[in-house]
Amino acid sequence: MARDFAGWLSSRGWTVVTDSDVVDIVAEKDGHLVYVEVKAAGSAPGLDVDTAIGQLVRRMPSEPDRSVSFALVVRDEPRSV
């Protein structure tokens, strides 16, 4: 699923890094940076989402920065989160 979302970003002009140590995807376009955590259906959906949110929160700057965004990508199906 991360590969599909990275491809979608890339097709829209984003520069995409998928081998980041911090989150699943880091993408940049026109000076805007987005950190993306991708969660597929797992054995503990609620816990997986909590973990993903924590991973994103750790990347948030201490001061407001409109050039940085955060995204959580999940499957569009029942009980995926």
C-alpha positions, 0 to 999 in steps of 0.5 A: 500500500505504501508503494501505491501511495508513493506512486500516486504522489510521484505521479503528481510531481512530488519527490518521494523517499520511501527508505526513510528511517522515521516514517514510511514516506517523506515527500517534497514538492515546491518547498512543502514537505509531507511525512506519511505513515501507511497502515494496512490491516493488521492483527491489532488495528487500533494499536497500529493506528495509535503507533502510526499517530505517535510516529507522526507526532514525533516528527511535528516541529515545536513551532508552527510550520506551514511548509510541513504536513502529516498524513496517515494512509489507511485502507478504505475497508471495514475494520482496517483501523 
